[in-house]
Amino acid sequence: MNNRRPARRTQRYGDYETIIFEVKDKVATVTMNRPDKLNACSLKMFREIDHALASVEDNDDVRVVVITGAGDRAFSAGVDFEELHFKDLKESNAFIRSDARMFRRIENIPQPVIAAINGYAFGYGCKIAIVSDIAVASDRAQFGLQGIKVGAVHVITLGRGRGTLGRGRLGYLLLSGKTIDAKKAEEYGIVAQVVPHDKLPAEVESLAQSIAEYPVLAVRAIKRMLHRGCDDDYRWEDLLSPGLLLMEDVKEGRKAFLEKRKPHFKGR
């Protein structure tokens, strides 16, 4: 008699434009799907990731969430600079609200979130790795918080990153604008494990399935305690970031990036 369980089908959900959302064997996977843009985060992507995560928040059949990037080069190379342009405080506030809502959701859903870092993780990509419960990286991955190069300030990362990297290492990444490789990111505490690039999907799937089989109430208690007391960082982002995005230097940094030239900052 054959006692093997039949393989369960992967189910795709939602009519999304910037992500792929799938559920299989108690694990939901969100794949940032803009490989032509190195999976840069747009306003629509923030909203679609938030919507996908909200859809599993009360689903007891989903025990773990994985976030990764499409293609073979990037997890997410950061924000989409074509969208980083705001006429007034109302527009910058709307952007920050969508940004913060997504990151809050990553931290507040009861399921543990694993970031599978398959390539470049710059800016928002690095931030997702920091706020996720576990990050596992390909040995090809690179990490950076390079906002300073365009005059931008990573307010949430300033709060969250201190607990992950410590003040000195966080300051180095934020103020130097330099990138680090996966092994250095593991040393810094951004990722928990580095694996060969072609082994990343299998390693993350094995980890997710192991967690999915553990007692759900214990897993969810651990998740809640990992993020206790963190909401204050988002209050600072709500207060500071909309105004910071309207600085002339940020506008010049964005324009210089798109024009592939060195920015000319004026300190205002």
Backbone as CSV, one residue per row, in Angstrom:
resi,resn,N_x,N_y,N_z,CA_x,CA_y,CA_z,C_x,C_y,C_z
1,MET,0.844,-1.200,0.000,0.000,0.000,0.000,0.878,1.248,0.000
2,ASN,0.552,2.225,-0.819,1.315,3.454,-0.911,0.755,4.481,0.078
3,ASN,1.570,4.802,1.123,1.110,5.719,2.170,1.607,7.151,1.955
4,ARG,2.288,7.379,0.854,2.806,8.727,0.638,1.670,9.710,0.384
5,ARG,1.820,10.895,0.983,0.828,11.941,0.736,1.020,12.511,-0.658
6,PRO,-0.056,12.793,-1.372,0.096,13.428,-2.682,0.658,14.841,-2.538
7,ALA,1.499,15.211,-3.485,2.074,16.557,-3.438,0.967,17.601,-3.578
8,ARG,1.034,18.630,-2.759,0.036,19.688,-2.818,0.416,20.701,-3.880
9,ARG,-0.576,21.196,-4.574,-0.343,22.152,-5.640,-0.061,23.538,-5.074
10,THR,0.800,24.253,-5.794,1.010,25.659,-5.479,-0.155,26.463,-6.037
11,GLN,-0.746,27.316,-5.220,-1.860,28.142,-5.654,-1.431,29.601,-5.732
12,ARG,-1.744,30.234,-6.850,-1.475,31.656,-7.011,-2.729,32.445,-6.681
13,TYR,-2.517,33.603,-6.048,-3.640,34.423,-5.616,-3.452,35.856,-6.095
14,GLY,-4.577,36.532,-6.316,-4.559,37.968,-6.545,-4.175,38.368,-7.960
15,ASP,-4.734,39.475,-8.376,-4.437,40.041,-9.683,-3.413,41.157,-9.478
16,TYR,-2.171,40.774,-9.213,-1.129,41.728,-8.882,-0.282,42.061,-10.103
17,GLU,0.242,43.284,-10.127,1.082,43.733,-11.237,2.568,43.676,-10.901
18,THR,2.917,43.861,-9.621,4.335,43.998,-9.267,4.858,42.852,-8.417
19,ILE,3.983,41.952,-7.988,4.412,40.805,-7.178,3.735,39.534,-7.683
20,ILE,4.299,38.403,-7.291,3.654,37.099,-7.455,3.380,36.580,-6.050
21,PHE,2.156,36.137,-5.808,1.762,35.677,-4.476,1.251,34.249,-4.582
22,GLU,1.944,33.333,-3.897,1.642,31.909,-3.973,1.562,31.308,-2.573
23,VAL,0.769,30.252,-2.433,0.673,29.515,-1.174,0.822,28.029,-1.472
24,LYS,1.701,27.375,-0.716,1.914,25.939,-0.867,2.359,25.359,0.464
25,ASP,1.709,24.301,0.897,2.120,23.570,2.109,2.343,24.496,3.301
26,LYS,1.367,25.357,3.591,1.372,26.237,4.756,2.351,27.409,4.660
27,VAL,2.979,27.568,3.500,3.945,28.652,3.316,3.462,29.574,2.201
28,ALA,3.327,30.863,2.511,2.992,31.877,1.506,4.282,32.536,1.035
29,THR,4.407,32.708,-0.284,5.598,33.333,-0.854,5.208,34.578,-1.633
30,VAL,5.828,35.690,-1.271,5.665,36.955,-1.994,6.945,37.192,-2.782
31,THR,6.829,37.239,-4.105,7.982,37.480,-4.963,7.863,38.861,-5.593
32,MET,8.783,39.747,-5.265,8.808,41.065,-5.897,9.158,40.863,-7.367
33,ASN,8.281,41.293,-8.251,8.354,40.865,-9.645,8.496,42.032,-10.612
34,ARG,9.618,42.725,-10.492,9.974,43.767,-11.455,11.438,43.564,-11.855
35,PRO,11.784,42.400,-12.395,13.192,42.098,-12.656,13.869,43.079,-13.606
36,ASP,13.094,43.690,-14.511,13.667,44.680,-15.425,14.104,45.941,-14.694
37,LYS,13.557,46.156,-13.489,13.919,47.298,-12.637,14.705,46.831,-11.415
38,LEU,15.252,45.610,-11.480,15.945,45.010,-10.336,15.043,44.990,-9.108
39,ASN,13.742,44.765,-9.357,12.727,44.664,-8.301,12.683,45.893,-7.401
40,ALA,12.933,47.056,-8.006,12.841,48.309,-7.253,11.425,48.485,-6.713
41,CYS,11.330,48.985,-5.488,10.036,49.141,-4.817,9.330,50.394,-5.313
42,SER,8.153,50.219,-5.869,7.299,51.326,-6.281,6.150,51.458,-5.288
43,LEU,5.396,52.529,-5.417,4.234,52.714,-4.556,3.252,51.557,-4.719
44,LYS,3.050,51.111,-5.944,2.143,49.992,-6.182,2.674,48.718,-5.517
45,MET,4.001,48.514,-5.562,4.562,47.317,-4.932,4.347,47.345,-3.417
46,PHE,4.578,48.511,-2.792,4.307,48.614,-1.355,2.879,48.172,-1.051
47,ARG,1.943,48.705,-1.827,0.526,48.428,-1.579,0.172,46.972,-1.863
48,GLU,0.767,46.398,-2.896,0.444,45.013,-3.230,1.043,44.034,-2.218
49,ILE,2.259,44.295,-1.750,2.823,43.439,-0.704,1.972,43.539,0.560
50,ASP,1.597,44.753,0.925,0.747,44.938,2.106,-0.570,44.184,1.948
51,HIS,-1.185,44.251,0.791,-2.456,43.563,0.544,-2.278,42.052,0.646
52,ALA,-1.208,41.524,0.063,-0.961,40.078,0.115,-0.745,39.605,1.548
53,LEU,0.042,40.361,2.313,0.301,39.979,3.700,-0.973,40.075,4.542
54,ALA,-1.790,41.096,4.278,-3.048,41.235,5.014,-3.971,40.050,4.748
55,SER,-3.892,39.491,3.546,-4.781,38.380,3.189,-4.449,37.090,3.935
56,VAL,-3.225,36.970,4.460,-2.864,35.750,5.206,-2.847,35.988,6.711
57,GLU,-3.019,37.234,7.123,-2.884,37.581,8.539,-3.784,36.736,9.441
58,ASP,-5.012,36.489,9.019,-5.959,35.706,9.824,-6.178,34.309,9.260
59,ASN,-5.270,33.856,8.408,-5.386,32.540,7.782,-4.551,31.533,8.569
60,ASP,-5.213,30.696,9.343,-4.500,29.731,10.177,-3.820,28.639,9.363
61,ASP,-4.173,28.519,8.078,-3.527,27.518,7.237,-2.164,27.972,6.738
62,VAL,-1.874,29.277,6.866,-0.561,29.803,6.487,0.257,30.006,7.748
63,ARG,1.371,29.306,7.845,2.181,29.334,9.065,3.450,30.174,8.918
64,VAL,3.922,30.354,7.672,5.173,31.078,7.426,5.017,31.877,6.134
65,VAL,5.695,33.039,6.072,5.716,33.854,4.851,7.165,34.017,4.398
66,VAL,7.388,33.866,3.103,8.708,34.084,2.502,8.599,35.268,1.549
67,ILE,9.572,36.184,1.610,9.655,37.294,0.659,10.957,37.153,-0.119
68,THR,10.865,37.202,-1.444,12.062,37.095,-2.274,11.888,37.961,-3.512
69,GLY,12.884,37.908,-4.413,12.842,38.720,-5.627,12.876,37.856,-6.872
70,ALA,12.246,38.340,-7.933,12.245,37.617,-9.203,13.579,37.807,-9.924
71,GLY,13.924,36.823,-10.733,15.155,36.919,-11.500,16.358,36.431,-10.720
72,ASP,17.527,36.603,-11.320,18.743,36.032,-10.762,19.734,37.088,-10.297
73,ARG,19.313,38.366,-10.304,20.265,39.430,-9.976,19.927,40.166,-8.694
74,ALA,18.627,40.366,-8.437,18.262,41.284,-7.360,17.151,40.742,-6.484
75,PHE,17.290,40.955,-5.182,16.182,40.854,-4.233,15.349,42.117,-4.416
76,SER,15.908,43.261,-4.078,15.368,44.565,-4.458,16.499,45.569,-4.380
77,ALA,16.675,46.313,-5.467,17.761,47.294,-5.523,17.367,48.630,-4.913
78,GLY,16.216,48.683,-4.214,15.832,49.894,-3.502,14.558,50.511,-4.044
79,VAL,14.412,51.800,-3.824,13.218,52.514,-4.263,13.309,52.804,-5.763
80,ASP,12.160,52.884,-6.403,12.100,53.269,-7.808,12.252,54.790,-7.880
81,PHE,13.403,55.262,-8.332,13.691,56.692,-8.326,12.775,57.482,-9.250
82,GLU,12.176,56.824,-10.211,11.252,57.544,-11.084,10.013,58.021,-10.321
83,GLU,9.729,57.385,-9.182,8.568,57.773,-8.379,8.923,58.697,-7.220
84,LEU,10.196,58.870,-6.955,10.619,59.624,-5.771,10.602,61.126,-6.062
85,HIS,9.434,61.617,-6.443,9.280,63.035,-6.775,7.930,63.499,-6.247
86,PHE,7.954,64.520,-5.384,6.730,64.946,-4.711,6.580,66.458,-4.812
87,LYS,5.365,66.891,-5.103,5.096,68.323,-5.229,4.927,68.987,-3.879
88,ASP,4.361,68.253,-2.908,4.043,68.875,-1.626,3.994,67.815,-0.529
89,LEU,3.717,68.279,0.695,3.708,67.402,1.860,2.616,66.333,1.770
90,LYS,1.515,66.659,1.119,0.436,65.682,0.965,0.926,64.469,0.180
91,GLU,1.660,64.706,-0.907,2.154,63.597,-1.722,3.219,62.799,-0.999
92,SER,4.151,63.459,-0.322,5.199,62.726,0.389,4.622,61.959,1.578
93,ASN,3.598,62.527,2.237,2.923,61.810,3.323,2.268,60.537,2.824
94,ALA,1.620,60.599,1.647,0.956,59.425,1.095,1.965,58.333,0.802
95,PHE,3.134,58.703,0.285,4.186,57.726,0.000,4.671,57.070,1.286
96,ILE,4.946,57.880,2.303,5.459,57.344,3.569,4.416,56.466,4.246
97,ARG,3.145,56.816,4.166,2.111,55.974,4.764,2.081,54.589,4.125
98,SER,2.196,54.529,2.806,2.190,53.232,2.119,3.447,52.432,2.448
99,ASP,4.573,53.115,2.462,5.845,52.494,2.840,5.742,51.906,4.250
100,ALA,5.365,52.740,5.215,5.319,52.311,6.614,4.286,51.220,6.847
101,ARG,3.155,51.302,6.149,2.112,50.282,6.318,2.639,48.901,5.942
102,MET,3.398,48.825,4.847,3.945,47.540,4.426,4.938,46.985,5.447
103,PHE,5.850,47.834,5.912,6.853,47.356,6.863,6.226,47.003,8.211
104,ARG,5.247,47.762,8.628,4.519,47.408,9.848,3.855,46.040,9.686
105,ARG,3.304,45.796,8.502,2.624,44.521,8.261,3.607,43.364,8.367
106,ILE,4.805,43.520,7.806,5.822,42.468,7.910,6.072,42.117,9.366
107,GLU,6.119,43.140,10.204,6.422,42.910,11.616,5.214,42.450,12.423
108,ASN,4.014,42.838,12.021,2.839,42.608,12.863,2.009,41.385,12.514
109,ILE,2.147,40.829,11.301,1.394,39.601,11.037,1.894,38.506,11.981
110,PRO,1.036,37.565,12.362,1.454,36.541,13.328,2.454,35.533,12.771
111,GLN,2.506,35.395,11.456,3.416,34.421,10.850,4.843,34.969,10.788
112,PRO,5.837,34.139,11.088,7.221,34.561,10.876,7.468,34.855,9.403
113,VAL,8.282,35.860,9.124,8.618,36.248,7.757,10.095,35.964,7.511
114,ILE,10.366,35.196,6.465,11.737,34.880,6.059,12.045,35.660,4.783
115,ALA,13.112,36.440,4.800,13.571,37.118,3.591,14.609,36.231,2.921
116,ALA,14.339,35.836,1.673,15.274,35.023,0.894,15.999,35.963,-0.059
117,ILE,17.204,36.376,0.314,17.922,37.433,-0.394,18.714,36.814,-1.541
118,ASN,18.198,36.952,-2.753,18.781,36.260,-3.897,19.686,37.137,-4.759
119,GLY,19.961,38.359,-4.317,20.820,39.247,-5.101,20.961,40.592,-4.414
120,TYR,21.006,41.671,-5.200,21.173,43.005,-4.627,20.067,43.301,-3.615
121,ALA,20.471,43.785,-2.445,19.522,44.214,-1.409,19.973,45.591,-0.942
122,PHE,19.558,46.599,-1.689,19.953,47.970,-1.416,18.741,48.763,-0.924
123,GLY,18.969,49.736,-0.062,17.883,50.593,0.391,16.734,49.800,0.966
124,TYR,15.563,49.872,0.296,14.389,49.160,0.785,14.621,47.649,0.834
125,GLY,15.416,47.115,-0.093,15.708,45.683,-0.061,16.452,45.296,1.200
126,CYS,17.429,46.102,1.588,18.175,45.849,2.824,17.268,46.035,4.034
127,LYS,16.385,47.014,3.957,15.447,47.284,5.054,14.512,46.098,5.279
128,ILE,14.038,45.457,4.197,13.197,44.270,4.345,13.967,43.165,5.065
129,ALA,15.238,42.986,4.706,16.059,41.978,5.386,16.169,42.275,6.875
130,ILE,16.313,43.551,7.234,16.485,43.936,8.635,15.214,43.727,9.444
131,VAL,14.040,44.076,8.890,12.808,43.979,9.678,12.178,42.591,9.642
132,SER,12.591,41.729,8.688,12.061,40.364,8.663,12.553,39.596,9.879
133,ASP,11.869,38.504,10.193,12.246,37.712,11.373,13.531,36.932,11.150
134,ILE,13.730,36.448,9.923,14.935,35.724,9.547,15.294,36.148,8.129
135,ALA,16.576,36.345,7.869,17.034,36.601,6.501,18.107,35.573,6.144
136,VAL,17.928,34.932,4.996,18.899,33.974,4.472,19.352,34.500,3.121
137,ALA,20.671,34.517,2.886,21.186,35.164,1.678,21.952,34.203,0.799
138,SER,21.830,34.441,-0.500,22.720,33.820,-1.482,24.128,34.370,-1.293
139,ASP,25.132,33.555,-1.616,26.505,34.047,-1.502,26.830,35.106,-2.561
140,ARG,25.902,35.338,-3.487,26.088,36.402,-4.467,25.453,37.722,-4.017
141,ALA,24.715,37.711,-2.938,23.967,38.898,-2.516,24.909,40.023,-2.088
142,GLN,24.453,41.233,-2.269,25.148,42.420,-1.783,24.147,43.315,-1.069
143,PHE,24.654,44.064,-0.085,23.777,44.854,0.773,24.295,46.285,0.871
144,GLY,23.365,47.238,0.953,23.775,48.621,1.116,22.609,49.504,1.519
145,LEU,22.926,50.586,2.222,21.960,51.623,2.601,22.516,52.931,2.066
146,GLN,22.322,53.163,0.766,23.054,54.183,0.038,22.296,55.493,-0.152
147,GLY,21.250,55.690,0.653,20.455,56.902,0.505,21.262,58.178,0.599
148,ILE,22.333,58.169,1.388,23.143,59.378,1.577,23.681,59.902,0.250
149,LYS,23.851,59.021,-0.730,24.394,59.431,-2.027,23.430,60.337,-2.792
150,VAL,22.150,60.236,-2.461,21.164,61.101,-3.115,20.495,62.044,-2.105
151,GLY,21.070,62.148,-0.913,20.551,63.064,0.092,19.385,62.545,0.897
152,ALA,19.111,61.230,0.808,17.960,60.649,1.508,18.378,60.067,2.858
153,VAL,17.418,60.012,3.792,17.669,59.504,5.146,16.763,58.300,5.401
154,HIS,17.354,57.188,5.822,16.597,55.976,6.129,16.126,56.043,7.593
155,VAL,14.987,56.683,7.848,14.562,56.919,9.229,14.231,55.616,9.948
156,ILE,13.426,54.751,9.341,13.082,53.480,9.992,14.333,52.648,10.243
157,THR,15.232,52.622,9.260,16.445,51.822,9.411,17.324,52.357,10.526
158,LEU,17.299,53.670,10.747,18.053,54.232,11.871,17.576,53.654,13.195
159,GLY,16.259,53.406,13.287,15.728,52.798,14.508,15.952,51.301,14.562
160,ARG,15.479,50.609,13.510,15.565,49.147,13.504,17.002,48.655,13.418
161,GLY,17.806,49.343,12.627,19.154,48.851,12.365,20.065,48.854,13.574
162,ARG,19.825,49.756,14.532,20.692,49.794,15.720,20.641,48.478,16.475
163,GLY,19.438,47.915,16.588,19.317,46.655,17.310,19.901,45.486,16.550
164,THR,19.948,45.596,15.226,20.449,44.498,14.399,21.954,44.579,14.195
165,LEU,22.440,45.764,13.808,23.853,45.903,13.459,24.697,46.520,14.567
166,GLY,24.058,47.288,15.471,24.817,48.109,16.395,25.080,49.467,15.769
167,ARG,25.343,50.471,16.598,25.447,51.839,16.114,26.611,52.029,15.143
168,GLY,27.755,51.443,15.448,28.943,51.665,14.626,28.796,51.128,13.212
169,ARG,28.329,49.886,13.099,28.189,49.290,11.771,27.062,49.948,10.980
170,LEU,25.968,50.277,11.661,24.870,50.973,10.986,25.343,52.336,10.496
171,GLY,26.057,53.046,11.347,26.588,54.348,10.948,27.503,54.243,9.748
172,TYR,28.312,53.202,9.715,29.219,53.005,8.577,28.442,52.843,7.278
173,LEU,27.418,51.988,7.280,26.644,51.771,6.058,25.887,53.022,5.630
174,LEU,25.267,53.710,6.599,24.451,54.873,6.272,25.284,56.074,5.843
175,LEU,26.444,56.273,6.449,27.236,57.467,6.176,28.277,57.280,5.079
176,SER,28.725,56.043,4.875,29.706,55.802,3.801,29.033,55.589,2.454
177,GLY,27.802,55.058,2.484,27.127,54.719,1.237,27.720,53.519,0.537
178,LYS,28.583,52.785,1.232,29.243,51.631,0.615,28.363,50.385,0.700
179,THR,28.701,49.390,-0.116,27.996,48.110,-0.087,28.893,47.049,0.542
180,ILE,28.257,45.999,1.052,28.990,44.875,1.635,28.479,43.578,1.022
181,ASP,29.318,42.542,1.053,28.911,41.265,0.490,28.133,40.451,1.519
182,ALA,27.686,39.258,1.113,26.811,38.455,1.966,27.507,38.003,3.245
183,LYS,28.769,37.618,3.158,29.470,37.159,4.361,29.632,38.295,5.365
184,LYS,29.910,39.490,4.872,30.009,40.637,5.770,28.639,40.961,6.373
185,ALA,27.573,40.815,5.568,26.222,41.039,6.085,25.883,40.035,7.172
186,GLU,26.369,38.805,7.040,26.168,37.809,8.085,26.937,38.215,9.352
187,GLU,28.147,38.692,9.181,28.956,39.160,10.311,28.287,40.344,11.013
188,TYR,27.670,41.240,10.217,27.000,42.409,10.762,25.675,42.060,11.442
189,GLY,25.110,40.895,11.134,23.837,40.499,11.721,22.627,40.792,10.865
190,ILE,22.855,41.266,9.630,21.723,41.531,8.736,21.073,40.227,8.305
191,VAL,21.893,39.206,8.040,21.363,37.895,7.656,21.836,36.847,8.656
192,ALA,21.025,35.799,8.790,21.346,34.730,9.736,22.209,33.642,9.113
193,GLN,22.127,33.514,7.779,22.811,32.416,7.112,23.098,32.800,5.668
194,VAL,24.251,32.366,5.162,24.609,32.540,3.759,24.788,31.158,3.150
195,VAL,24.161,30.946,1.983,24.223,29.635,1.325,24.615,29.832,-0.128
196,PRO,25.122,28.776,-0.786,25.417,28.891,-2.220,24.181,29.341,-2.994
197,HIS,24.408,30.165,-4.014,23.302,30.793,-4.731,22.254,29.783,-5.198
198,ASP,22.690,28.675,-5.775,21.723,27.713,-6.315,21.034,26.886,-5.243
199,LYS,21.497,26.991,-4.004,20.890,26.247,-2.893,19.877,27.083,-2.112
200,LEU,19.805,28.385,-2.411,18.958,29.273,-1.612,17.489,28.852,-1.577
201,PRO,16.832,28.588,-2.712,15.405,28.216,-2.641,15.155,26.976,-1.791
202,ALA,15.984,25.963,-1.957,15.788,24.731,-1.190,16.039,24.949,0.290
203,GLU,17.051,25.743,0.620,17.371,26.006,2.027,16.241,26.768,2.707
204,VAL,15.707,27.767,2.024,14.616,28.554,2.594,13.349,27.713,2.703
205,GLU,13.060,26.901,1.695,11.883,26.035,1.755,11.970,25.064,2.927
206,SER,13.156,24.479,3.137,13.341,23.552,4.252,13.142,24.258,5.596
207,LEU,13.705,25.460,5.724,13.553,26.229,6.958,12.087,26.579,7.194
208,ALA,11.404,27.045,6.148,9.997,27.427,6.278,9.134,26.230,6.662
209,GLN,9.376,25.080,6.057,8.586,23.892,6.379,8.842,23.419,7.807
210,SER,10.077,23.549,8.274,10.378,23.178,9.669,9.596,24.063,10.631
211,ILE,9.607,25.369,10.384,8.882,26.287,11.258,7.379,26.012,11.193
212,ALA,6.885,25.707,9.996,5.452,25.458,9.811,4.959,24.263,10.610
213,GLU,5.845,23.346,10.931,5.459,22.143,11.669,5.559,22.319,13.181
214,TYR,6.156,23.398,13.638,6.265,23.630,15.076,4.928,24.109,15.638
215,PRO,4.724,24.023,16.970,3.454,24.464,17.573,3.166,25.920,17.252
216,VAL,2.018,26.172,16.644,1.733,27.489,16.091,1.683,28.578,17.162
217,LEU,1.149,28.268,18.348,1.050,29.301,19.388,2.426,29.702,19.901
218,ALA,3.340,28.753,20.004,4.697,29.070,20.437,5.419,29.909,19.387
219,VAL,5.261,29.541,18.123,5.889,30.290,17.046,5.380,31.724,17.033
220,ARG,4.075,31.901,17.198,3.505,33.246,17.137,3.874,34.080,18.354
221,ALA,4.055,33.429,19.510,4.513,34.168,20.695,5.930,34.696,20.478
222,ILE,6.783,33.856,19.884,8.149,34.292,19.581,8.125,35.472,18.621
223,LYS,7.300,35.365,17.577,7.199,36.453,16.588,6.792,37.760,17.270
224,ARG,5.790,37.732,18.117,5.318,38.949,18.772,6.398,39.554,19.664
225,MET,7.113,38.708,20.388,8.134,39.217,21.296,9.335,39.783,20.543
226,LEU,9.635,39.236,19.367,10.761,39.752,18.589,10.554,41.213,18.194
227,HIS,9.283,41.630,18.059,9.003,42.980,17.579,8.359,43.875,18.642
228,ARG,8.459,43.487,19.898,7.822,44.275,20.940,8.482,45.657,21.019
229,GLY,7.663,46.658,21.237,8.174,47.999,21.454,8.771,48.686,20.241
230,CYS,8.487,48.171,19.039,9.135,48.725,17.849,8.349,49.829,17.157
231,ASP,7.100,50.027,17.537,6.263,50.934,16.759,6.712,52.383,16.851
232,ASP,7.474,52.730,17.866,7.919,54.113,18.021,8.762,54.574,16.835
233,ASP,9.510,53.637,16.222,10.314,54.005,15.055,9.428,54.510,13.919
234,TYR,8.258,53.902,13.760,7.356,54.334,12.695,6.752,55.707,12.997
235,ARG,6.572,56.008,14.269,6.082,57.342,14.626,7.087,58.417,14.213
236,TRP,8.386,58.104,14.397,9.414,59.048,13.959,9.407,59.171,12.441
237,GLU,9.214,58.053,11.738,9.161,58.128,10.274,7.974,58.983,9.830
238,ASP,6.816,58.764,10.457,5.634,59.560,10.121,5.896,61.055,10.312
239,LEU,6.684,61.381,11.356,6.953,62.774,11.688,8.005,63.398,10.772
240,LEU,9.089,62.665,10.518,10.251,63.264,9.861,10.320,63.051,8.349
241,SER,9.979,61.854,7.893,10.277,61.488,6.500,9.546,62.322,5.449
242,PRO,8.254,62.651,5.629,7.596,63.450,4.574,8.324,64.759,4.283
243,GLY,8.792,65.448,5.320,9.527,66.682,5.112,10.899,66.449,4.507
244,LEU,11.580,65.393,4.944,12.905,65.092,4.413,12.861,64.788,2.918
245,LEU,11.779,64.166,2.468,11.651,63.835,1.049,11.469,65.066,0.170
246,LEU,11.104,66.200,0.779,10.895,67.428,0.018,12.129,68.321,-0.034
247,MET,13.238,67.905,0.585,14.457,68.709,0.558,14.947,68.878,-0.882
248,GLU,15.498,70.036,-1.176,16.034,70.288,-2.515,17.152,69.317,-2.862
249,ASP,17.946,68.938,-1.858,19.046,68.012,-2.128,18.537,66.639,-2.557
250,VAL,17.417,66.198,-2.001,16.839,64.921,-2.421,16.354,65.011,-3.869
251,LYS,15.738,66.130,-4.210,15.285,66.317,-5.588,16.464,66.327,-6.550
252,GLU,17.550,66.982,-6.157,18.752,67.007,-6.988,19.382,65.617,-7.064
253,GLY,19.411,64.900,-5.945,19.977,63.556,-5.939,19.216,62.621,-6.860
254,ARG,17.886,62.714,-6.815,17.051,61.890,-7.700,17.317,62.228,-9.155
255,LYS,17.361,63.527,-9.470,17.583,63.958,-10.846,18.951,63.507,-11.340
256,ALA,19.964,63.631,-10.497,21.318,63.218,-10.885,21.388,61.712,-11.120
257,PHE,20.693,60.955,-10.282,20.684,59.496,-10.452,20.078,59.128,-11.800
258,LEU,18.959,59.724,-12.135,18.286,59.402,-13.396,19.094,59.881,-14.602
259,GLU,19.859,60.974,-14.411,20.677,61.503,-15.502,22.084,60.921,-15.516
260,LYS,22.351,60.016,-14.546,23.645,59.326,-14.460,24.813,60.315,-14.388
261,ARG,24.689,61.248,-13.442,25.750,62.237,-13.218,25.951,62.440,-11.727
262,LYS,26.977,63.157,-11.363,27.241,63.461,-9.958,26.304,64.573,-9.499
263,PRO,25.662,64.399,-8.322,24.750,65.445,-7.843,25.514,66.665,-7.331
264,HIS,24.838,67.802,-7.379,25.418,69.053,-6.854,24.534,69.506,-5.690
265,PHE,24.906,69.105,-4.505,24.100,69.393,-3.316,24.357,70.825,-2.834
266,LYS,23.295,71.444,-2.261,23.384,72.816,-1.777,23.112,72.951,-0.288
267,GLY,22.839,71.818,0.375,22.586,71.870,1.818,21.251,72.437,2.184
268,ARG,20.261,72.219,1.316,18.920,72.696,1.664,17.838,71.819,1.012
